[in-house]
Amino acid sequence: MTKLSFSFAAIFALIPLAIAQSAAWGQCQVVALVGLDQRLVLLTGPVSPSTLTIHNVCKQATNTGGTTIGTPTDGAALPTGTSNAGLANVAVAAGKRYFGSATDNPELTDTAYVAELSNTNDFLQITPGNSMKWDATEPSRGTFTFTNGDTVVALAKKNGQLVRDSWDVINEPFNDDGTWRSDVFFNTMGESFVPVALRAARAADPDAKLYINDYNIEGTGAKSTAMVNLVKSLKASGVPIDGIGVQAHLIVGQVPATLQTNLEQFAALGVEVAITELDIRMTLPETAALREQQQKDYQTVIAACKAVSACVGITIWDYTDKYSWVPGTFSGQGAACPWDSNLVKKPAYDGIVAGFTS
């Protein structure tokens, strides 16, 4: 594991390194990746005394509404997954770098959960959910704490897994109509905050993969066009940009028909593409029909990434409904993950396998 030290305060003095999260989504940006040789790469951020700490500003909601997900309400047994192929195994066999899951410190006390998270047949990568957020690592100016972040990194290192960071260089910059979102950085600096942040990030670590990440850019449309135009402009100006993160918080039965076309137009810009926060939610209660459609939808998303060589990998936004952010954010919705709340595989698991192998 590479160790590195520099002044985080200096970086903060130079640039804005995050843009405000929306209250509804509160999600994240993938910007740095532990290399396949297990080398951590740093985008920007404070460094733990014990490990190189990469930051994350993802906000993962928990199921606070008391909804039990994965339990049928009509008395009928729900279909489950049957494959034992290993999601990471089939991803790598399909030419991808990884298949991974988001996680967070509170669930790391759940031994059954951690056992599956540590299964490298399914997960070659972990994305920290909250422990590397700006406010988690620097709760007050000049006061840093790295314990929780170190815990996630140590787990991944123990398992021989990659750590994909979710720290917020450029995250969710656009409204759905393709206009710039209003936040402190855009309101203060205008569009210039984007190249300023990216150039400073590259200066901090020339080996880091620099991504711009957003939601609702899965299919073609105004927001995706805005992303294309931004990346074109950055590359024309010599601003470093390595990839586009497509969050992919989707709805059962509503996967955009233009998903693969859109990934292809991103890749045509000369950058990597990654599916960074995949889940596919449904209106509760679950039914056999909804699970079957969800299986098809997961297969569609995975197949689209498989078909685009520049799509380097996929991260699901936690692997189990037990710790999904969805019910706490979207009232009456949930069951978005490939495992249910009892850590039983759902047909979605088989859909992922089929997406990589068909």
Solvent accessible surface area in square Angstrom, and as a share of the most:
residue,aa,sasa,rsa
1,M,71,0.32
2,T,56,0.33
3,K,137,0.58
4,L,70,0.35
5,S,96,0.62
6,F,65,0.27
7,S,61,0.40
8,F,9,0.04
9,A,70,0.54
10,A,48,0.37
11,I,20,0.10
12,F,52,0.22
13,A,88,0.68
14,L,128,0.63
15,I,14,0.07
16,P,13,0.08
17,L,1,0.00
18,A,9,0.07
19,I,4,0.02
20,A,53,0.41
21,Q,51,0.23
22,S,20,0.13
23,A,114,0.88
24,A,57,0.44
25,W,30,0.11
26,G,4,0.04
27,Q,0,0.00
28,C,0,0.00
29,Q,0,0.00
30,V,0,0.00
31,V,0,0.00
32,A,1,0.00
33,L,13,0.07
34,V,5,0.03
35,G,16,0.15
36,L,117,0.58
37,D,103,0.53
38,Q,74,0.33
39,R,89,0.32
40,L,4,0.02
41,V,6,0.04
42,L,0,0.00
43,L,0,0.00
44,T,0,0.00
45,G,0,0.00
46,P,5,0.03
47,V,32,0.18
48,S,4,0.03
49,P,121,0.76
50,S,61,0.39
51,T,18,0.10
52,L,2,0.01
53,T,0,0.00
54,I,0,0.00
55,H,0,0.00
56,N,0,0.00
57,V,12,0.07
58,C,0,0.00
59,K,118,0.50
60,Q,15,0.07
61,A,26,0.20
62,T,73,0.43
63,N,42,0.21
64,T,113,0.66
65,G,63,0.60
66,G,70,0.67
67,T,56,0.32
68,T,96,0.56
69,I,4,0.02
70,G,11,0.10
71,T,66,0.39
72,P,37,0.23
73,T,103,0.60
74,D,104,0.54
75,G,74,0.71
76,A,53,0.41
77,A,97,0.75
78,L,24,0.12
79,P,43,0.27
80,T,67,0.39
81,G,14,0.14
82,T,112,0.65
83,S,24,0.16
84,N,135,0.69
85,A,42,0.32
86,G,3,0.03
87,L,0,0.00
88,A,1,0.01
89,N,65,0.34
90,V,15,0.09
91,A,0,0.00
92,V,72,0.41
93,A,91,0.70
94,A,28,0.22
95,G,66,0.63
96,K,13,0.05
97,R,72,0.26
98,Y,1,0.00
99,F,0,0.00
100,G,0,0.00
101,S,0,0.00
102,A,0,0.00
103,T,0,0.00
104,D,10,0.05
105,N,25,0.13
106,P,101,0.63
107,E,8,0.04
108,L,32,0.16
109,T,119,0.69
110,D,25,0.13
111,T,116,0.68
112,A,59,0.46
113,Y,0,0.00
114,V,29,0.17
115,A,68,0.53
116,E,33,0.15
117,L,0,0.00
118,S,29,0.19
119,N,48,0.24
120,T,49,0.28
121,N,80,0.41
122,D,3,0.02
123,F,0,0.00
124,L,46,0.23
125,Q,0,0.00
126,I,0,0.00
127,T,0,0.00
128,P,0,0.00
129,G,0,0.00
130,N,35,0.18
131,S,8,0.05
132,M,0,0.00
133,K,34,0.14
134,W,70,0.24
135,D,89,0.46
136,A,38,0.29
137,T,0,0.00
138,E,22,0.10
139,P,84,0.53
140,S,62,0.40
141,R,233,0.85
142,G,54,0.52
143,T,74,0.43
144,F,72,0.30
145,T,59,0.34
146,F,29,0.12
147,T,97,0.57
148,N,82,0.42
149,G,1,0.01
150,D,28,0.15
151,T,63,0.36
152,V,0,0.00
153,V,2,0.01
154,A,54,0.42
155,L,27,0.13
156,A,0,0.00
157,K,121,0.51
158,K,170,0.72
159,N,33,0.17
160,G,39,0.37
161,Q,3,0.01
162,L,6,0.03
163,V,3,0.02
164,R,4,0.01
165,D,0,0.00
166,S,0,0.00
167,W,0,0.00
168,D,1,0.00
169,V,1,0.01
170,I,0,0.00
171,N,0,0.00
172,E,0,0.00
173,P,2,0.01
174,F,5,0.02
175,N,59,0.30
176,D,84,0.44
177,D,92,0.48
178,G,18,0.17
179,T,71,0.41
180,W,50,0.17
181,R,31,0.11
182,S,91,0.59
183,D,14,0.07
184,V,96,0.55
185,F,39,0.16
186,F,53,0.22
187,N,98,0.50
188,T,105,0.61
189,M,68,0.30
190,G,25,0.24
191,E,102,0.46
192,S,52,0.34
193,F,2,0.01
194,V,0,0.00
195,P,28,0.18
196,V,50,0.29
197,A,0,0.00
198,L,0,0.00
199,R,118,0.43
200,A,15,0.11
201,A,0,0.00
202,R,65,0.24
203,A,84,0.65
204,A,23,0.18
205,D,14,0.07
206,P,97,0.61
207,D,88,0.46
208,A,2,0.02
209,K,65,0.27
210,L,0,0.00
211,Y,0,0.00
212,I,0,0.00
213,N,0,0.00
214,D,0,0.00
215,Y,22,0.08
216,N,65,0.33
217,I,0,0.00
218,E,7,0.03
219,G,13,0.13
220,T,65,0.38
221,G,39,0.37
222,A,58,0.45
223,K,6,0.03
224,S,1,0.00
225,T,68,0.40
226,A,14,0.11
227,M,0,0.00
228,V,14,0.08
229,N,81,0.41
230,L,18,0.09
231,V,0,0.00
232,K,113,0.48
233,S,63,0.40
234,L,7,0.04
235,K,88,0.37
236,A,92,0.71
237,S,70,0.45
238,G,59,0.57
239,V,7,0.04
240,P,24,0.15
241,I,12,0.06
242,D,35,0.18
243,G,0,0.00
244,I,0,0.00
245,G,0,0.00
246,V,0,0.00
247,Q,0,0.00
248,A,0,0.00
249,H,9,0.04
250,L,10,0.05
251,I,54,0.28
252,V,17,0.10
253,G,49,0.47
254,Q,118,0.52
255,V,25,0.14
256,P,40,0.25
257,A,112,0.87
258,T,52,0.30
259,L,3,0.02
260,Q,74,0.33
261,T,75,0.44
262,N,0,0.00
263,L,0,0.00
264,E,78,0.35
265,Q,60,0.26
266,F,0,0.00
267,A,24,0.19
268,A,87,0.67
269,L,24,0.12
270,G,58,0.55
271,V,8,0.05
272,E,23,0.10
273,V,0,0.00
274,A,0,0.00
275,I,1,0.00
276,T,1,0.01
277,E,0,0.00
278,L,1,0.00
279,D,0,0.00
280,I,0,0.00
281,R,15,0.06
282,M,2,0.01
283,T,93,0.54
284,L,37,0.19
285,P,67,0.42
286,E,5,0.02
287,T,50,0.29
288,A,41,0.32
289,A,71,0.55
290,L,50,0.25
291,R,4,0.01
292,E,88,0.39
293,Q,65,0.29
294,Q,0,0.00
295,Q,53,0.23
296,K,124,0.52
297,D,8,0.04
298,Y,0,0.00
299,Q,61,0.27
300,T,66,0.39
301,V,0,0.00
302,I,0,0.00
303,A,41,0.31
304,A,5,0.04
305,C,0,0.00
306,K,68,0.29
307,A,59,0.46
308,V,8,0.04
309,S,111,0.71
310,A,27,0.21
311,C,0,0.00
312,V,13,0.08
313,G,0,0.00
314,I,0,0.00
315,T,1,0.00
316,I,0,0.00
317,W,0,0.00
318,D,0,0.00
319,Y,0,0.00
320,T,0,0.00
321,D,0,0.00
322,K,88,0.37
323,Y,39,0.15
324,S,0,0.00
325,W,2,0.01
326,V,0,0.00
327,P,18,0.11
328,G,40,0.38
329,T,45,0.26
330,F,36,0.15
331,S,109,0.70
332,G,47,0.45
333,Q,44,0.20
334,G,0,0.00
335,A,0,0.00
336,A,0,0.00
337,C,0,0.00
338,P,0,0.00
339,W,6,0.02
340,D,9,0.05
341,S,24,0.15
342,N,104,0.53
343,L,39,0.19
344,V,65,0.37
345,K,44,0.19
346,K,0,0.00
347,P,6,0.04
348,A,0,0.00
349,Y,2,0.01
350,D,25,0.13
351,G,0,0.00
352,I,0,0.00
353,V,18,0.10
354,A,25,0.19
355,G,2,0.02
356,F,5,0.02
357,T,81,0.47
358,S,101,0.65
